[in-house]
Amino acid sequence: MKPSFLKKPLFLWSLTIFITLASVVYQRITGPTHPLRGSIEMKDEKIKFRLLRTHVTTNDARMAIAVPSSEVTGELRWRRFRSHDDWTTEGLPREGDNLVVTIPKQPAAGKVMYEITLTGEAGKRHALTETPVIMRFKGAVPTVILWPHIILMFAAMLLATRTGLEAIVKRDGAFRLAVWTSCLLFVGGLIFGPIVQKYAFGAYWTGWPFGHDLTDTKTGIAMIFWLIALWRGRDHAKGRIWMIIAALVALLVYLIPHSMLGSELDYTKMGQ
């Protein structure tokens, strides 16, 4: 016999919020657009850095690395990703206590590979990363479009989790929650999502079958499973199972880092 508290709304909502927030944090820190943070030791000084992996197309990407010692210099090597370019090497200018990195702006979905090396007073070189960092540029998305998309997708994930838990403990509100989940996912992911994609990368849909963007593809997959759950929801027993499956699929696809295999400009197919 299951403990009675497992069916209490307060417990179910608390567990729902925990699972949803944990998945949001995981997706955020594992995504390919999340800034790369780290530090290196140079002599007795710890130098921290934050390297961008996404930027807007309207201006150059600028990053400042705090290096108080004037005896430390920096070097930037970069080239366009998927291009026949040679590497460009240039020294980092100093602005007060900072060495400033500037990556030239690119068209939407254009990517740049770059690596930064600091040289100490004894001439010893310190690479900030083991492999080049890849930065993708995107168009600016209006706030009135971006925030409804974010809020609706978060709400859809929240209710998807709540629906799955409702079905697991066999409460009566699972179908109603599944309807709300499907509506939020449809509006947030399949209406606002493509509009965001159009502003950012110039195309409404770049997932299957037209491309390999996992963000678009996973949204479509999740929507299909929720439609099946609604269809099977007419049969209480089978509907409950499909709602659990749809909730698990939603969680799994949500855990796929945002922008993984996203839109990408191939410079080799355009004028260099």
Long-range contacts (C-beta under 8 A, 24 or more apart in sequence): 2-169, 6-169, 7-169, 7-171, 12-162, 12-165, 12-166, 12-169, 12-171, 13-162, 15-165, 16-158, 16-161, 16-162, 16-165, 17-158, 19-161, 19-251, 20-154, 20-157, 20-158, 20-161, 23-157, 23-251, 23-254, 23-255, 24-154, 24-157, 26-255, 27-254, 27-255, 27-256, 27-257, 27-258, 28-258, 30-257, 31-257, 31-258, 31-259, 31-260, 32-134, 32-136, 32-257, 32-259, 32-260, 32-262, 33-136, 33-258, 33-259, 36-129, 36-133, 38-128, 38-129, 40-118, 40-126, 40-128, 42-69, 42-72, 42-118, 42-120, 42-126, 43-120, 43-121, 45-69, 47-118, 49-116, 49-128, 51-101, 51-116, 51-128, 51-129, 51-133, 52-103, 52-135, 53-133, 53-134, 53-135, 53-136, 54-135, 54-136, 54-137, 54-138, 54-259, 55-103, 55-105, 55-135, 55-136, 55-137, 55-138, 56-105, 56-137, 56-138, 56-139, 56-140, 57-105, 57-106, 57-107, 57-108, 57-110, 57-137, 57-138, 57-139, 57-140, 58-105, 58-140, 59-105, 60-102, 60-103, 60-104, 60-105, 61-101, 61-102, 61-103, 61-105, 61-135, 61-137, 62-100, 62-101, 62-102, 62-103, 63-100, 63-101, 63-103, 64-95, 64-98, 64-99, 64-100, 64-101, 65-92, 65-98, 65-99, 65-100, 65-101, 65-116, 65-118, 66-97, 66-98, 67-97, 67-98, 67-99, 67-118, 68-97, 69-121, 70-94, 71-120, 71-121, 72-99, 72-118, 72-119, 72-120, 72-121, 73-99, 73-118, 73-119, 74-99, 74-101, 74-116, 74-117, 74-118, 74-119, 75-116, 75-117, 75-118, 75-119, 76-101, 76-102, 76-114, 76-115, 76-116, 77-114, 77-115, 77-116, 77-117, 77-132, 78-103, 78-112, 78-113, 78-114, 78-115, 79-112, 79-113, 80-106, 80-110, 80-111, 80-112, 80-113, 80-267, 81-110, 81-111, 81-112, 81-113, 81-134, 81-264, 81-267, 82-111, 82-264, 82-265, 82-266, 82-267, 82-268, 83-267, 83-268, 83-272, 84-267, 84-268, 84-272, 85-267, 85-272, 92-116, 103-135, 105-137, 106-137, 106-265, 107-137, 107-265, 108-137, 108-138, 108-139, 108-200, 108-201, 108-202, 108-263, 108-265, 109-136, 109-137, 109-138, 109-201, 109-202, 109-262, 109-263, 109-264, 109-265, 110-136, 110-137, 110-265, 110-267, 111-135, 111-136, 111-137, 111-264, 111-265, 112-137, 136-259, 136-262, 136-264, 138-200, 138-201, 139-199, 139-200, 139-201, 139-202, 140-199, 141-196, 141-199, 141-200, 142-199, 145-192, 145-195, 145-196, 145-199, 146-196, 148-188, 148-192, 149-188, 149-192, 149-193, 149-195, 149-196, 151-188, 152-184, 152-187, 152-188, 152-189, 152-192, 153-184, 153-185, 153-188, 153-189, 153-193, 155-184, 155-188, 156-181, 156-184, 156-185, 156-188, 156-189, 156-250, 157-250, 157-251, 157-254, 159-184, 160-185, 160-222, 160-226, 160-246, 160-247, 160-250, 160-251, 161-247, 161-250, 161-251, 163-243, 163-246, 163-247, 164-243, 164-244, 164-246, 164-247, 164-248, 164-250, 164-251, 165-247, 166-243, 167-240, 167-241, 167-243, 167-244, 167-247, 168-244, 170-240, 174-233, 174-239, 174-240, 174-243, 175-230, 175-233, 175-239, 175-243, 178-226, 178-229, 178-230, 178-233, 178-243, 178-246, 179-230, 181-226, 181-246, 181-250, 182-223, 182-226, 182-227, 182-229, 182-230, 185-219, 185-222, 185-223, 185-226, 185-250, 186-223, 189-219, 189-222, 189-223, 190-219, 190-220, 190-223, 193-219, 197-263, 200-263, 201-262, 201-263, 202-263, 203-263, 206-262, 206-263, 211-263, 212-261, 213-261, 213-262, 213-263, 214-256, 214-260, 214-261, 214-262, 215-258, 215-259, 215-260, 215-262, 218-253, 218-254, 218-256, 219-253, 221-249, 221-253, 222-246, 222-249, 222-250, 222-253, 222-254, 225-249, 225-250, 226-250
